[in-house]
Amino acid sequence: MIKLFRKIRYELLESNKIGKYLKYAFGEIILVVIGILIAIQINNSNQKRLNQEALEGYLNSIAQNLESDLRRAERINQTRLALFPKLLFVNRRMAPDYYQIGSEVYGLDISYEDRYNVENIDFMARTINDAWSLLYLTPNFSGFESLKSSGFLSQLQGTDLEILLFDYYNQVDELTVMENNYNDGLKSSFEAFANAGLEGTFAFFSPGTRNWNTEFGGRLPELVDEIIEHPSLIPIFSWNYDIIFKYENLLLTGQALHQMIMSGSKSFTPEIKKNLEKVYDEYGDKPYSRFIRNGFSTTGHSSGVASADNNTGVNVQFLDSLIAVQFYPQAWGVYYVYVGGGVIDPNRVGNYSSFDTLRLKMRGTAGGEGIQIALKDKSNPTDGSETKIPLTLDKEWKNYDIPLKSFAPTNLEELFIVASIIVENKALTLEIKDIEYR
């Protein structure tokens, strides 16, 4: 082919056809340029493919890291969700609560005698010991660090995937700091307790193998109280619920990130957007919507009782994973969950208008119990005129979903009581695991 081009050029020059020769030379240059451009395009395409393959390799490493991290995060979160109500239960067993109406004594809390029996001491000892267990996420950053140092992260610049990637690892950093601080408090608690040299400590933590009454006799209550009321135990009863919702946020964000990587998407799908809306922003306007978890009040919410008989006759017991609420017969009694802590304040409100469903996970101890559910905004008078939704409870655990619009004209933008359970003119006991807005 080259010899042919040379022959053509030679013949044109020999024939003194300079014009045609120049045109031919120009055409030959054009062909060369086109060839070079095609070669560059092929090379760029190959390089782009190689870069994409390298990026996918780094992202797949991150996805593998995510899988192990999210499994551990789920286990840690579930462990703490199970432990925190037990700690609340232990705390209540340390200081049993009663009240008396006339000659009748009411209360589901443990009796003075049972407070010092082997079963109760064993429960408290095991729970305290479990609370001292240190749980660390120990996330795997290898894939993310490799991606950052590779230079391929620039290929994600400005995409939803890049935003979510940094959001997830920022959450990991924040959670790690909180987790370290929480565990440091537990370590200090254990060391202070171990160094306190309290009499009966060994027997307290092994009640099934030691006979307290034989060994200590009448001094048993005194020794148990000294152990369970020791200041070194304060940190384990001062758990930080914020660590729970931070784990929940991490799980939601990590699952969305993993889904995007595995699908090869760099933009949010409607499904991922919907799931990410569940992430709680503690600095945003949207309030935390899970008010009761495994029987205890969560961050930003508290619970209380009221009744026609001077706020007596409604007794609440915190069991290890639920709340038992006992209503005695009177005109009306109510258990309620409100915004904030301390004394209930109608002016301390939350805007819950972005939610559409109230979910209560409950059961009746007998089955067939009739109750009413209500909300209150700051304009509602305290005369029982708020909208009430009747429910009949099953004996088995069940999720009761009530559309929030059913409580109209209650203003969801100014709620101070986010859920209340009302019982009128009857005695019954119900149990609650969870209350949340969805």
VOSERO-153147 format. One record per residue (C-alpha): x, y, z. Coordinates in steps of 0.001 Angstrom, whole numbers, padded with zeros to 6 digits, always signed. Layout:
residues N
XYZ...
//
This chain:
residues 438
+000000+000000+000000+002859+002409+000882+004625+001567-002409+001399+002365-004275+001149+005826-002615+004793+006530-003455+004258+005536-007125+001242+007845-007395+003197+010771-005899+006140+010100-008257+003954+009959-011396+002232+013224-010433+005551+014967-009942+006986+013533-013188+003903+014727-015093+004389+018189-013579+000860+018017-012135+001645+020089-009035-001992+020980-008274-003109+017411-008334-000060+016425-006293-000903+018972-003583-004503+017815-003475-003353+014238-003190-000824+015126-000448-003505+016994+001453-005836+014016+001199-003090+011750+002445-002585+014046+005466-006322+013944+006145-006240+010156+006126-003315+010144+008553-005087+012579+010881-008274+010505+010753-006227+007417+011534-004598+009122+014498-007989+010335+015779-009442+006860+015454-006456+005424+017315-006845+008057+020071-010571+007325+020302-009902+003594+020589-007228+004229+023200-009517+006588+025169-012327+004070+024967-010048+001314+026220-008714+003553+028986-012223+004574+029967-013217+000907+030100-010159+000101+032197-010893+003042+034517-014523+001927+034876-013428-001613+035630-010955-000311+038223-013650+001905+039793-016057-001025+039912-013340-003085+041575-012897-000488+044320-016675-000134+044736-017062-003924+044980-014455-003913+047754-016499-001245+049546-019653-003355+049063-017915-006337+050677-016808-004114+053577-020381-002868+053892-021813-006372+054095-019673-007319+057089-020005-003904+058763-023797-003855+058442-024127-007384+059835-022104-006387+062891-023976-003072+063239-027301-004939+063220-026100-007381+065907-024796-004567+068130-027973-002547+067747-030223-005500+068535-028090-006379+071580-028426-002864+072971-032137-002678+072151-032599-005829+074226-030275-004660+077024-031536-001121+077643-035064-002177+078728-033520-004753+081082-031416-002029+082657-034564+000053+083121-036228-002975+084702-033273-003474+087052-033354+000206+087945-037012-000084+088898-036325-003235+090923-033716-001334+092891-036432+001065+094062-039866-000634+094042-042777+001784+093733-046162+001530+095413-049154+003681+096107-052113+003215+098428-055778+004136+098093-057533+003702+101423-056584+000273+102706-055707-001047+099237-052079-001154+098092-051575-001040+094318-048530-001663+092208-047028-004213+089862-043489-003504+091006-041598-006227+092809-042340-006686+096517-039764-005960+099202-039335-009667+099956-038986-010673+096302-036452-007938+095757-033904-010053+097655-034748-013511+096373-032306-015560+094299-034190-015089+091023-034262-011307+091277-030640-011012+092356-029641-013331+089503-031543-011185+086978-029954-007973+088255-026459-009498+088378-026681-010913+084830-028022-007635+083445-025334-005548+085136-022674-007966+083915-024074-007818+080371-024029-004024+080522-020289-004079+081164-019729-005972+077897-017977-003678+075437-019375-003577+071900-017394-001956+069083-018350-001674+065424-014693-001740+064221-015627-000826+060609-013516-001898+057631-012270+001207+055781-009926-000632+053390-012095-000329+050273-012926+003344+050845-009331+004309+051639-008087+002482+048504-010649+004312+046380-009607+007704+047779-005897+007087+047189-006440+005669+043683-007671+008887+042108-010724+007133+040647-013029+008829+043160-013104+011813+040775-015234+009701+038418-018054+009931+040973-017805+013683+041489-021195+015360+041732-023173+012095+041704-025659+010856+044310-023374+007870+044868-020482+010144+045904-022738+012070+048311-024036+008871+049897-020548+007373+050086-019184+010285+052113-022377+010516+054177-022056+006870+055215-018409+007109+056253-019026+010413+058068-021738+008626+060038-019283+005806+060774-016753+008318+062148-019347+010057+064308-020734+006777+065629-017254+005456+066387-016494+008489+068575-019794+008119+070455-019296+004376+070852-015759+004828+072215-016966+007391+074753-019830+005126+075820-017531+002120+076224-014975+004205+078119-017718+004994+080630-018526+001298+080996-014847+000417+081486-014515+003081+084174-017674+001760+085858-016328-001786+085936-012929-000745+087247-014426+001451+089969-016811-001292+091042-014063-003933+091047-011857-001703+093179-014640-000835+095628-014128-004092+097545-017823-004425+098424-018652-007321+100727-020787-009984+099073-019830-009024+095504-018863-012558+094504-022047-014001+095969-024135-011315+094217-022759-012295+090812-023171-016021+091464-026417-016284+093440-027168-019783+092164-023989-021199+093696-023995-019369+097032-026608-019353+099759-027033-015709+100658-029232-016318+103675-026869-018902+105161-023794-016809+104492-025078-013358+105423-028412-013937+107159-030207-010764+108153-027530-008618+106544-028655-009689+103054-030793-006587+102225-028081-004259+103516-025355-005867+101364-027500-006066+098225-028483-002400+098573-024856-001405+099026-023959-003231+095807-026801-002086+093559-026752+001490+094818-022980+001928+094516-022072+005094+092532-019830+003077+090228-022963+001587+088614-024397+004963+087605-022821+004892+084080-024529+001634+083125-027938+003090+084010-027164+006315+082143-027272+004737+078700-027259+007023+075687-030251+006214+073482-028774+008411+070747-026408+005569+069947-029459+003494+068911-030812+005907+066322-027303+006547+065022-026971+002810+064387-030403+002819+062729-029317+005711+060487-026090+003908+059630-027986+000752+058684-030414+002647+056442-027626+004622+054753-025345+001599+054392-028089-000548+052893-028916+002175+050343-025226+002566+049482-024790-001183+049049-027871-001334+046829-026547+001470+044586-023129-000175+044225-024555-003593+043395-026981-002158+040836-024269+000008+039233-026377+003127+039737-024868+006544+040444-028240+008236+040975-030937+007710+043580-033875+005583+042494-037351+006399+043914-037029+003343+046186-033683+004478+047611-034995+008030+048081-037944+006651+050038-035688+004545+052277-033305+007445+052911-036238+009580+054051-036379+007300+057116-032936+008504+058237-033430+010688+061303-031689+014061+061229-031187+015113+064831-030488+018669+063661-033448+018846+061284-037077+019825+061744-038477+016306+061474-038885+014737+064958-037814+011234+065916-040855+009062+065323-040151+005887+067349-041471+006861+070787-041439+003499+072605-038931+000780+071698-038967-002589+073468-040909-000988+076288-038874+002141+077047-039146+005777+076035-036733+006947+073375-034856+010167+072857-036987+013295+073057-040068+011612+074544-041428+010629+077953-044498+008853+079276-046936+009447+082109-050347+008546+083506-053464+010423+084577-056856+009384+085927-060149+010589+087322-059035+009518+090810-056270+012074+091329-053921+010394+088830-053926+007096+090728-055247+003731+089619-053058+003504+086497-049924+001536+087276-046988+001123+084900-044381-001619+085201-041265-001738+083031-040498-005343+082222-037383-006413+080383-038781-005836+076879-042218-004314+077328-044394-001975+079385-047287-003455+081354-050036-000903+082086-052658-001838+084678-055899+000140+084806-058083-000083+087929-061839+000592+087665-062697+004306+087646-064349+006810+085321-061254+007107+083160-057536+006418+083178-054881+007199+080571-051325+006248+079748-049708+008794+077423-046466+009566+075588-045505+013227+075267-042850+015416+073698-039764+016198+075786-038777+015240+079328-039679+016341+082820-043102+017883+083418-045509+017651+080507-045941+021002+078757-048667+021663+076142-046466+024363+074615-043616+021928+073973-044757+020483+070672-043506+018618+067626-044483+018804+063977-045528+015288+062910-047409+016280+059768-044952+014398+057527-046154+011050+058940-049387+009308+058043-049767+006310+060387-049647+005632+064119-048468+002081+064860-048829+000478+068290-047494-003012+068968-049626-004245+071878-051600-007099+073338-054173-007588+076060-053393-009992+078883-056820-011592+078503-057812-010624+074966-060892-008659+073973-060004-005569+076010-061662-002406+074720-059532+000742+074762-059384+004118+073012-056457+005850+071301-056056+009634+071114-053567+012424+070347-053486+015978+071650-052337+019239+070139-051652+022327+072218-055120+023749+071554-057026+020705+072882-058763+021345+076207-058146+018825+078991-061772+017730+079121-061564+014485+077151-063111+016030+074044-060218+015036+071762-060919+012587+068925-060700+008976+070173-060311+005842+068067-061664+002623+069636-059606-000594+069534-060199-004151+070708-057012-005927+071740-055983-009464+070882-054223-011712+073366-051348-012185+070896-048895-009464+069900-050232-007385+067022-049401-004153+065180-052354-001761+065307-052070+000798+062479-054249+003906+062692-054199+006592+059957-053261+009892+061579-055976+011649+059564-058474+009666+061672-057662+011985+064579-058892+015115+062746-059296+017928+063618-056184+017369+065786-053354+019543+064431-050424+017244+063624-048098+020242+063334-048470+021065+067049-048717+017772+068935-047615+017571+072539-049150+014147+073277-048145+011843+070422-050116+008821+071661-052425+008044+074549-054328+004936+075645-057601+005611+077417-059672+003154+079459-063086+004036+080890-065000+002329+083713-063196-000999+083623-060175-002868+084965-057691-004358+082523-053990-004869+081875-052317-004402+078524-048711-004725+077373-046859-002449+074969-043670-003119+073012-043487-000300+070445-045234+002961+069580-044165+004865+066481-045259+007072+063601-044704+005792+060079
//
